[in-house]
Amino acid sequence: MKMVVDAMFERDIYHNYQLVCEAKKLDRGFRTFWSRGERYIVVPQRNFSFEEIQEMVYVSECLKQAGETGIAELCPTVSSMPNAYIDGAAVMLFKLDTSERAPSQPIGEELAQFHKRSKNIHHYHPLQRTAYGQWAELWMKRMDDMHKRYYDVKQRKEKNDFDRLFLTSFPYYEGLGENAIQYIVDHGLERGPAGLGSSAVCHDRFTEGAWVDVDGSLAKLPVGWIVDHPVRDLAEYIRSNIYQDHFRNNQVLGFIDDYEKVKPLSKSSWRLLYGRLLFPVHYFDMVEGHYENERDIGKELFVRSFHDTVGKEHQNELFLRSFYRAIGLPVKELNIPVVDWLSTPY
């Protein structure tokens, strides 16, 4: 069966890109192959508009010109389309940067360099994918949508395991979300538009696997990029660690220290980082992902993952309670507000 699939893959690649697969490999769940001395990676298609694809190419070029390495290059098909059907699935093909590069740095340092090279990129070219300065508004909309979903599920006569856990857990996460929105709104009122700080190219969700490790080199795929405040990436990387088994604070403190070696955080950035960590993005992502795609395929695994995430919420709460103390930030001297119920010990 594998030989048939491989043959279909090779045929579809040649038909759409006129590339002959000389060697294939699976890297971190992505199919890669060599052709004519170049390395390629196959990425599942996302729903991009034509303008967003143009934007992706533009931002990639800007970063390369600024000295960023590892940026994957989108390959159009022979008919100049941005995507193709390979093995029956819509995908995008990227050519990897295989040039000689300096030894890899810690992920925190590399991310800080990435942010520095893309600083205020939207000042030079208006970009569609941006959330810079819009967190409170975007979060309020998500909260409203989740409210409607909560009452819709509550009215269902038949409820499954996911429904019941959603109905039980939502009030807690709703409270966290309201705290986060108020925290960000207060910060905006105090600082004003000019106090937000510089923007950068960020990722929808920056995690350990956001940059794909291909034979020891990081491949930075320009999918899921968004212009935002740099602490978005820090917060999402930290969040992805908090919910791991046996999480300890020092797992993320080293990451923050590495980042600050290149790009120190301001008082405003610390506040924004904490505000973003307060908002339960992961919870909203999981609930929305489930109800917007209620197929049987993989549903049991998804429900198990949701149970596991909600079950580890105590780790997140402990982290939020100890965050400023753990990083040694003098909140009183810097006049940084804390959330009342998270500042009191158990």
C-alpha positions as CSV (number, residue, x, y, z in Angstrom):
1,M,0.0,0.0,0.0
2,K,2.8,2.4,0.9
3,M,4.4,1.9,-2.5
4,V,1.1,2.9,-4.2
5,V,0.8,6.0,-2.0
6,D,4.5,6.9,-2.7
7,A,3.9,6.5,-6.4
8,M,0.8,8.7,-6.3
9,F,2.8,11.3,-4.3
10,E,5.6,11.4,-6.8
11,R,3.3,11.5,-9.8
12,D,1.3,14.4,-8.3
13,I,4.4,16.3,-7.5
14,Y,5.8,15.9,-11.0
15,H,2.4,16.7,-12.6
16,N,1.9,19.9,-10.6
17,Y,5.5,21.1,-10.1
18,Q,7.6,19.3,-12.7
19,L,9.8,18.1,-9.9
20,V,11.2,14.6,-9.7
21,C,11.4,13.2,-6.1
22,E,14.9,11.9,-5.6
23,A,14.6,11.2,-1.9
24,K,11.7,11.4,0.5
25,K,11.5,11.8,4.3
26,L,9.1,12.5,7.1
27,D,10.2,15.5,9.3
28,R,8.1,16.4,12.3
29,G,5.0,15.1,10.5
30,F,5.7,17.0,7.3
31,R,6.6,15.2,4.1
32,T,9.9,16.5,2.6
33,F,11.8,15.5,-0.5
34,W,14.9,16.4,-2.5
35,S,14.9,17.4,-6.2
36,R,17.7,18.8,-8.3
37,G,19.7,19.5,-5.2
38,E,17.0,21.4,-3.4
39,R,14.9,20.4,-0.4
40,Y,11.1,20.8,-0.4
41,I,8.4,20.5,2.3
42,V,4.7,19.8,1.7
43,V,2.4,21.8,4.0
44,P,-1.4,21.3,4.3
45,Q,-3.4,24.0,2.6
46,R,-4.8,26.9,4.6
47,N,-7.7,29.1,3.5
48,F,-5.7,32.0,2.2
49,S,-7.0,34.7,-0.1
50,F,-5.0,35.9,-3.1
51,E,-4.1,39.1,-1.2
52,E,-2.9,37.1,1.9
53,I,-0.7,34.9,-0.3
54,Q,0.9,38.0,-1.9
55,E,1.4,39.3,1.6
56,M,3.1,36.1,2.7
57,V,5.6,36.4,-0.2
58,Y,6.2,40.1,0.5
59,V,6.9,39.6,4.2
60,S,9.1,36.6,3.5
61,E,11.2,38.7,1.1
62,C,11.4,41.6,3.7
63,L,12.7,39.2,6.3
64,K,15.3,37.7,4.0
65,Q,16.6,41.1,3.0
66,A,16.8,41.9,6.7
67,G,19.1,38.9,7.2
68,E,16.7,36.3,8.5
69,T,17.7,32.7,7.5
70,G,15.6,29.6,7.2
71,I,12.6,31.3,5.5
72,A,10.8,28.7,3.3
73,E,9.9,29.9,-0.2
74,L,6.4,29.3,-1.6
75,C,6.6,27.4,-4.9
76,P,3.8,28.0,-7.4
77,T,2.5,25.1,-9.6
78,V,3.3,25.0,-13.3
79,S,0.0,26.7,-13.9
80,S,1.0,29.5,-11.4
81,M,-1.4,28.4,-8.6
82,P,-0.3,28.7,-5.0
83,N,-1.6,25.2,-4.1
84,A,-2.1,21.8,-5.6
85,Y,-3.8,18.4,-4.8
86,I,-1.2,15.8,-3.7
87,D,-2.6,12.4,-2.8
88,G,-6.1,13.9,-2.9
89,A,-5.3,16.6,-0.3
90,A,-4.9,20.4,-0.9
91,V,-1.3,21.4,-0.1
92,M,1.2,24.2,-0.5
93,L,4.8,23.4,-1.5
94,F,7.8,25.3,-0.1
95,K,11.5,25.2,-1.0
96,L,13.7,25.1,2.1
97,D,16.7,27.3,2.7
98,T,19.6,24.9,2.4
99,S,22.3,27.5,2.4
100,E,25.1,27.3,5.0
101,R,24.0,28.9,8.2
102,A,25.5,29.8,11.5
103,P,25.1,27.3,14.4
104,S,21.5,27.4,15.8
105,Q,20.9,29.6,18.8
106,P,18.6,29.0,21.7
107,I,15.0,29.4,20.6
108,G,14.5,32.5,22.7
109,E,17.4,34.3,21.1
110,E,16.4,33.2,17.6
111,L,12.8,34.5,18.1
112,A,14.1,37.8,19.4
113,Q,16.2,38.2,16.3
114,F,13.2,37.3,14.1
115,H,11.2,40.0,15.9
116,K,13.9,42.6,15.5
117,R,14.2,42.0,11.8
118,S,10.5,42.4,11.3
119,K,10.0,45.4,13.5
120,N,7.2,47.7,12.4
121,I,7.0,46.0,9.0
122,H,3.4,47.2,8.5
123,H,4.6,50.8,8.4
124,Y,6.1,50.2,5.0
125,H,3.3,48.1,3.5
126,P,-0.3,47.8,4.7
127,L,-0.9,44.2,5.8
128,Q,-4.2,42.4,6.2
129,R,-3.2,39.9,8.8
130,T,-2.8,42.0,11.9
131,A,-4.0,41.9,15.5
132,Y,-1.7,44.7,16.7
133,G,-3.5,46.9,19.3
134,Q,-6.7,44.9,18.8
135,W,-6.6,42.3,21.5
136,A,-9.4,43.6,23.7
137,E,-11.8,44.0,20.7
138,L,-10.9,40.6,19.3
139,W,-11.3,38.8,22.6
140,M,-14.6,40.5,23.4
141,K,-15.9,39.1,20.1
142,R,-14.7,35.6,20.9
143,M,-16.3,35.9,24.3
144,D,-19.6,36.9,22.8
145,D,-19.5,34.1,20.2
146,M,-18.6,31.6,23.0
147,H,-21.5,32.8,25.1
148,K,-23.9,32.1,22.2
149,R,-22.4,28.6,21.8
150,Y,-22.6,27.9,25.5
151,Y,-26.4,28.6,25.5
152,D,-26.9,26.7,22.3
153,V,-25.2,23.6,23.8
154,K,-27.1,24.1,27.0
155,Q,-30.4,23.8,25.2
156,R,-29.5,20.5,23.5
157,K,-31.5,17.6,24.6
158,E,-28.7,15.1,24.1
159,K,-25.2,16.1,25.3
160,N,-22.0,14.2,24.8
161,D,-18.9,14.1,27.0
162,F,-17.4,17.2,25.3
163,D,-20.7,19.1,25.8
164,R,-20.8,18.4,29.5
165,L,-17.2,19.3,30.1
166,F,-17.7,22.5,28.1
167,L,-20.8,23.5,30.1
168,T,-19.0,22.8,33.4
169,S,-15.7,24.5,32.6
170,F,-16.8,27.6,30.6
171,P,-17.8,29.8,33.6
172,Y,-14.3,29.6,35.0
173,Y,-12.6,30.4,31.6
174,E,-15.2,33.1,31.1
175,G,-14.0,34.7,34.3
176,L,-10.3,34.5,33.2
177,G,-11.2,36.0,29.8
178,E,-13.0,39.0,31.5
179,N,-10.0,39.5,33.7
180,A,-7.7,39.5,30.7
181,I,-9.8,42.0,28.7
182,Q,-10.0,44.4,31.6
183,Y,-6.3,44.1,32.2
184,I,-5.5,45.0,28.6
185,V,-8.2,47.8,28.5
186,D,-6.7,49.4,31.6
187,H,-3.2,49.2,30.2
188,G,-4.4,50.9,27.0
189,L,-6.2,53.7,29.0
190,E,-3.0,54.3,31.0
191,R,-0.5,54.2,28.2
192,G,-2.5,55.5,25.2
193,P,-1.9,54.4,21.6
194,A,1.8,55.5,21.6
195,G,2.6,53.3,24.6
196,L,1.9,50.0,23.0
197,G,5.5,49.6,21.6
198,S,6.7,48.3,18.3
199,S,5.0,45.5,16.3
200,A,6.6,42.6,14.6
201,V,5.8,39.5,12.5
202,C,4.4,37.0,14.9
203,H,2.8,33.6,14.7
204,D,-0.8,32.6,15.3
205,R,0.4,30.2,17.9
206,F,4.2,30.0,18.5
207,T,5.1,26.7,20.0
208,E,8.0,24.3,20.1
209,G,7.0,23.0,16.6
210,A,6.2,26.4,15.0
211,W,9.6,26.2,13.2
212,V,10.1,22.8,11.8
213,D,13.4,21.1,12.6
214,V,14.6,19.6,9.3
215,D,17.9,17.7,9.8
216,G,19.0,20.1,12.5
217,S,18.0,23.3,10.6
218,L,14.9,25.4,11.4
219,A,12.5,25.8,8.6
220,K,10.4,28.9,9.1
221,L,7.2,28.4,7.2
222,P,5.4,31.7,6.3
223,V,1.9,30.3,7.1
224,G,0.1,31.5,10.2
225,W,2.2,34.7,10.4
226,I,0.4,37.8,11.7
227,V,1.6,41.3,12.6
228,D,1.2,41.8,16.3
229,H,3.1,42.8,19.5
230,P,6.1,40.5,19.9
231,V,4.9,39.3,23.3
232,R,2.2,37.4,21.5
233,D,4.8,34.8,20.6
234,L,6.4,34.7,24.0
235,A,3.0,34.2,25.7
236,E,1.9,31.4,23.3
237,Y,5.3,29.6,23.7
238,I,5.0,29.8,27.5
239,R,1.4,28.6,27.4
240,S,2.3,25.6,25.3
241,N,4.8,24.6,28.0
242,I,2.5,25.2,31.0
243,Y,0.2,22.4,30.0
244,Q,2.9,19.8,29.6
245,D,3.3,17.0,32.2
246,H,5.6,17.8,35.1
247,F,5.8,21.5,34.1
248,R,8.2,23.7,36.2
249,N,8.6,27.5,36.1
250,N,12.3,27.3,35.1
251,Q,11.3,25.7,31.8
252,V,10.1,29.1,30.6
253,L,12.4,31.4,32.6
254,G,15.4,30.3,30.6
255,F,13.4,31.0,27.4
256,I,12.6,34.5,28.6
257,D,16.2,35.1,29.7
258,D,17.5,34.1,26.2
259,Y,15.0,36.4,24.5
260,E,16.0,39.3,26.7
261,K,19.7,38.9,25.8
262,V,18.7,40.1,22.3
263,K,15.5,42.1,23.0
264,P,14.9,43.3,26.6
265,L,11.2,43.6,27.6
266,S,9.8,47.0,28.7
267,K,7.4,47.5,31.6
268,S,4.6,47.8,29.1
269,S,5.7,44.5,27.4
270,W,5.6,42.7,30.7
271,R,2.1,43.9,31.3
272,L,1.0,42.8,27.8
273,L,2.6,39.4,28.3
274,Y,0.8,38.8,31.5
275,G,-2.5,40.0,30.0
276,R,-2.2,37.6,27.1
277,L,-1.3,34.7,29.4
278,L,-4.5,35.5,31.3
279,F,-6.7,35.1,28.3
280,P,-7.4,31.4,27.8
281,V,-6.7,31.3,24.1
282,H,-6.0,27.5,24.1
283,Y,-9.4,26.8,25.6
284,F,-11.3,28.9,23.1
285,D,-9.2,27.3,20.3
286,M,-10.2,23.8,21.4
287,V,-13.9,24.5,21.9
288,E,-14.2,26.4,18.6
289,G,-12.2,23.7,16.8
290,H,-14.4,20.9,18.1
291,Y,-17.8,22.5,17.4
292,E,-16.8,23.8,14.0
293,N,-15.6,20.4,12.9
294,E,-17.9,17.8,14.6
295,R,-16.7,14.8,12.5
296,D,-16.3,11.4,14.0
297,I,-12.7,11.1,12.8
298,G,-10.3,11.7,15.7
299,K,-13.2,12.9,17.9
300,E,-12.3,10.5,20.8
301,L,-8.7,11.8,20.8
302,F,-9.9,15.4,20.7
303,V,-12.2,14.8,23.7
304,R,-9.4,13.2,25.6
305,S,-7.1,16.1,24.9
306,F,-9.8,18.6,26.1
307,H,-10.2,16.6,29.3
308,D,-6.4,16.6,29.8
309,T,-6.1,20.4,29.2
310,V,-8.9,21.3,31.5
311,G,-7.4,18.9,34.1
312,K,-4.1,20.7,34.0
313,E,-5.6,24.1,34.6
314,H,-4.3,24.1,38.1
315,Q,-0.8,24.3,36.6
316,N,-1.7,27.4,34.7
317,E,-3.3,29.0,37.7
318,L,-0.2,28.3,39.8
319,F,2.0,29.8,37.1
320,L,-0.1,33.0,36.9
321,R,0.0,33.4,40.7
322,S,3.8,33.1,40.8
323,F,4.7,34.7,37.4
324,Y,6.0,38.1,38.5
325,R,7.6,36.7,41.6
326,A,9.3,33.9,39.7
327,I,10.9,36.3,37.1
328,G,12.0,38.7,39.9
329,L,10.0,41.7,38.6
330,P,9.4,44.3,41.3
331,V,5.7,44.9,40.6
332,K,5.2,47.5,43.4
333,E,8.2,49.6,42.4
334,L,7.2,49.5,38.7
335,N,3.5,50.1,39.6
336,I,2.4,47.0,37.7
337,P,-1.1,45.9,38.7
338,V,-1.9,42.3,39.5
339,V,-5.2,40.5,39.4
340,D,-6.6,40.4,42.9
341,W,-7.7,36.8,43.1
342,L,-4.4,35.6,41.6
343,S,-2.3,37.6,44.0
344,T,-3.6,35.8,47.1
345,P,-2.1,32.4,48.1
346,Y,-4.3,29.4,48.4
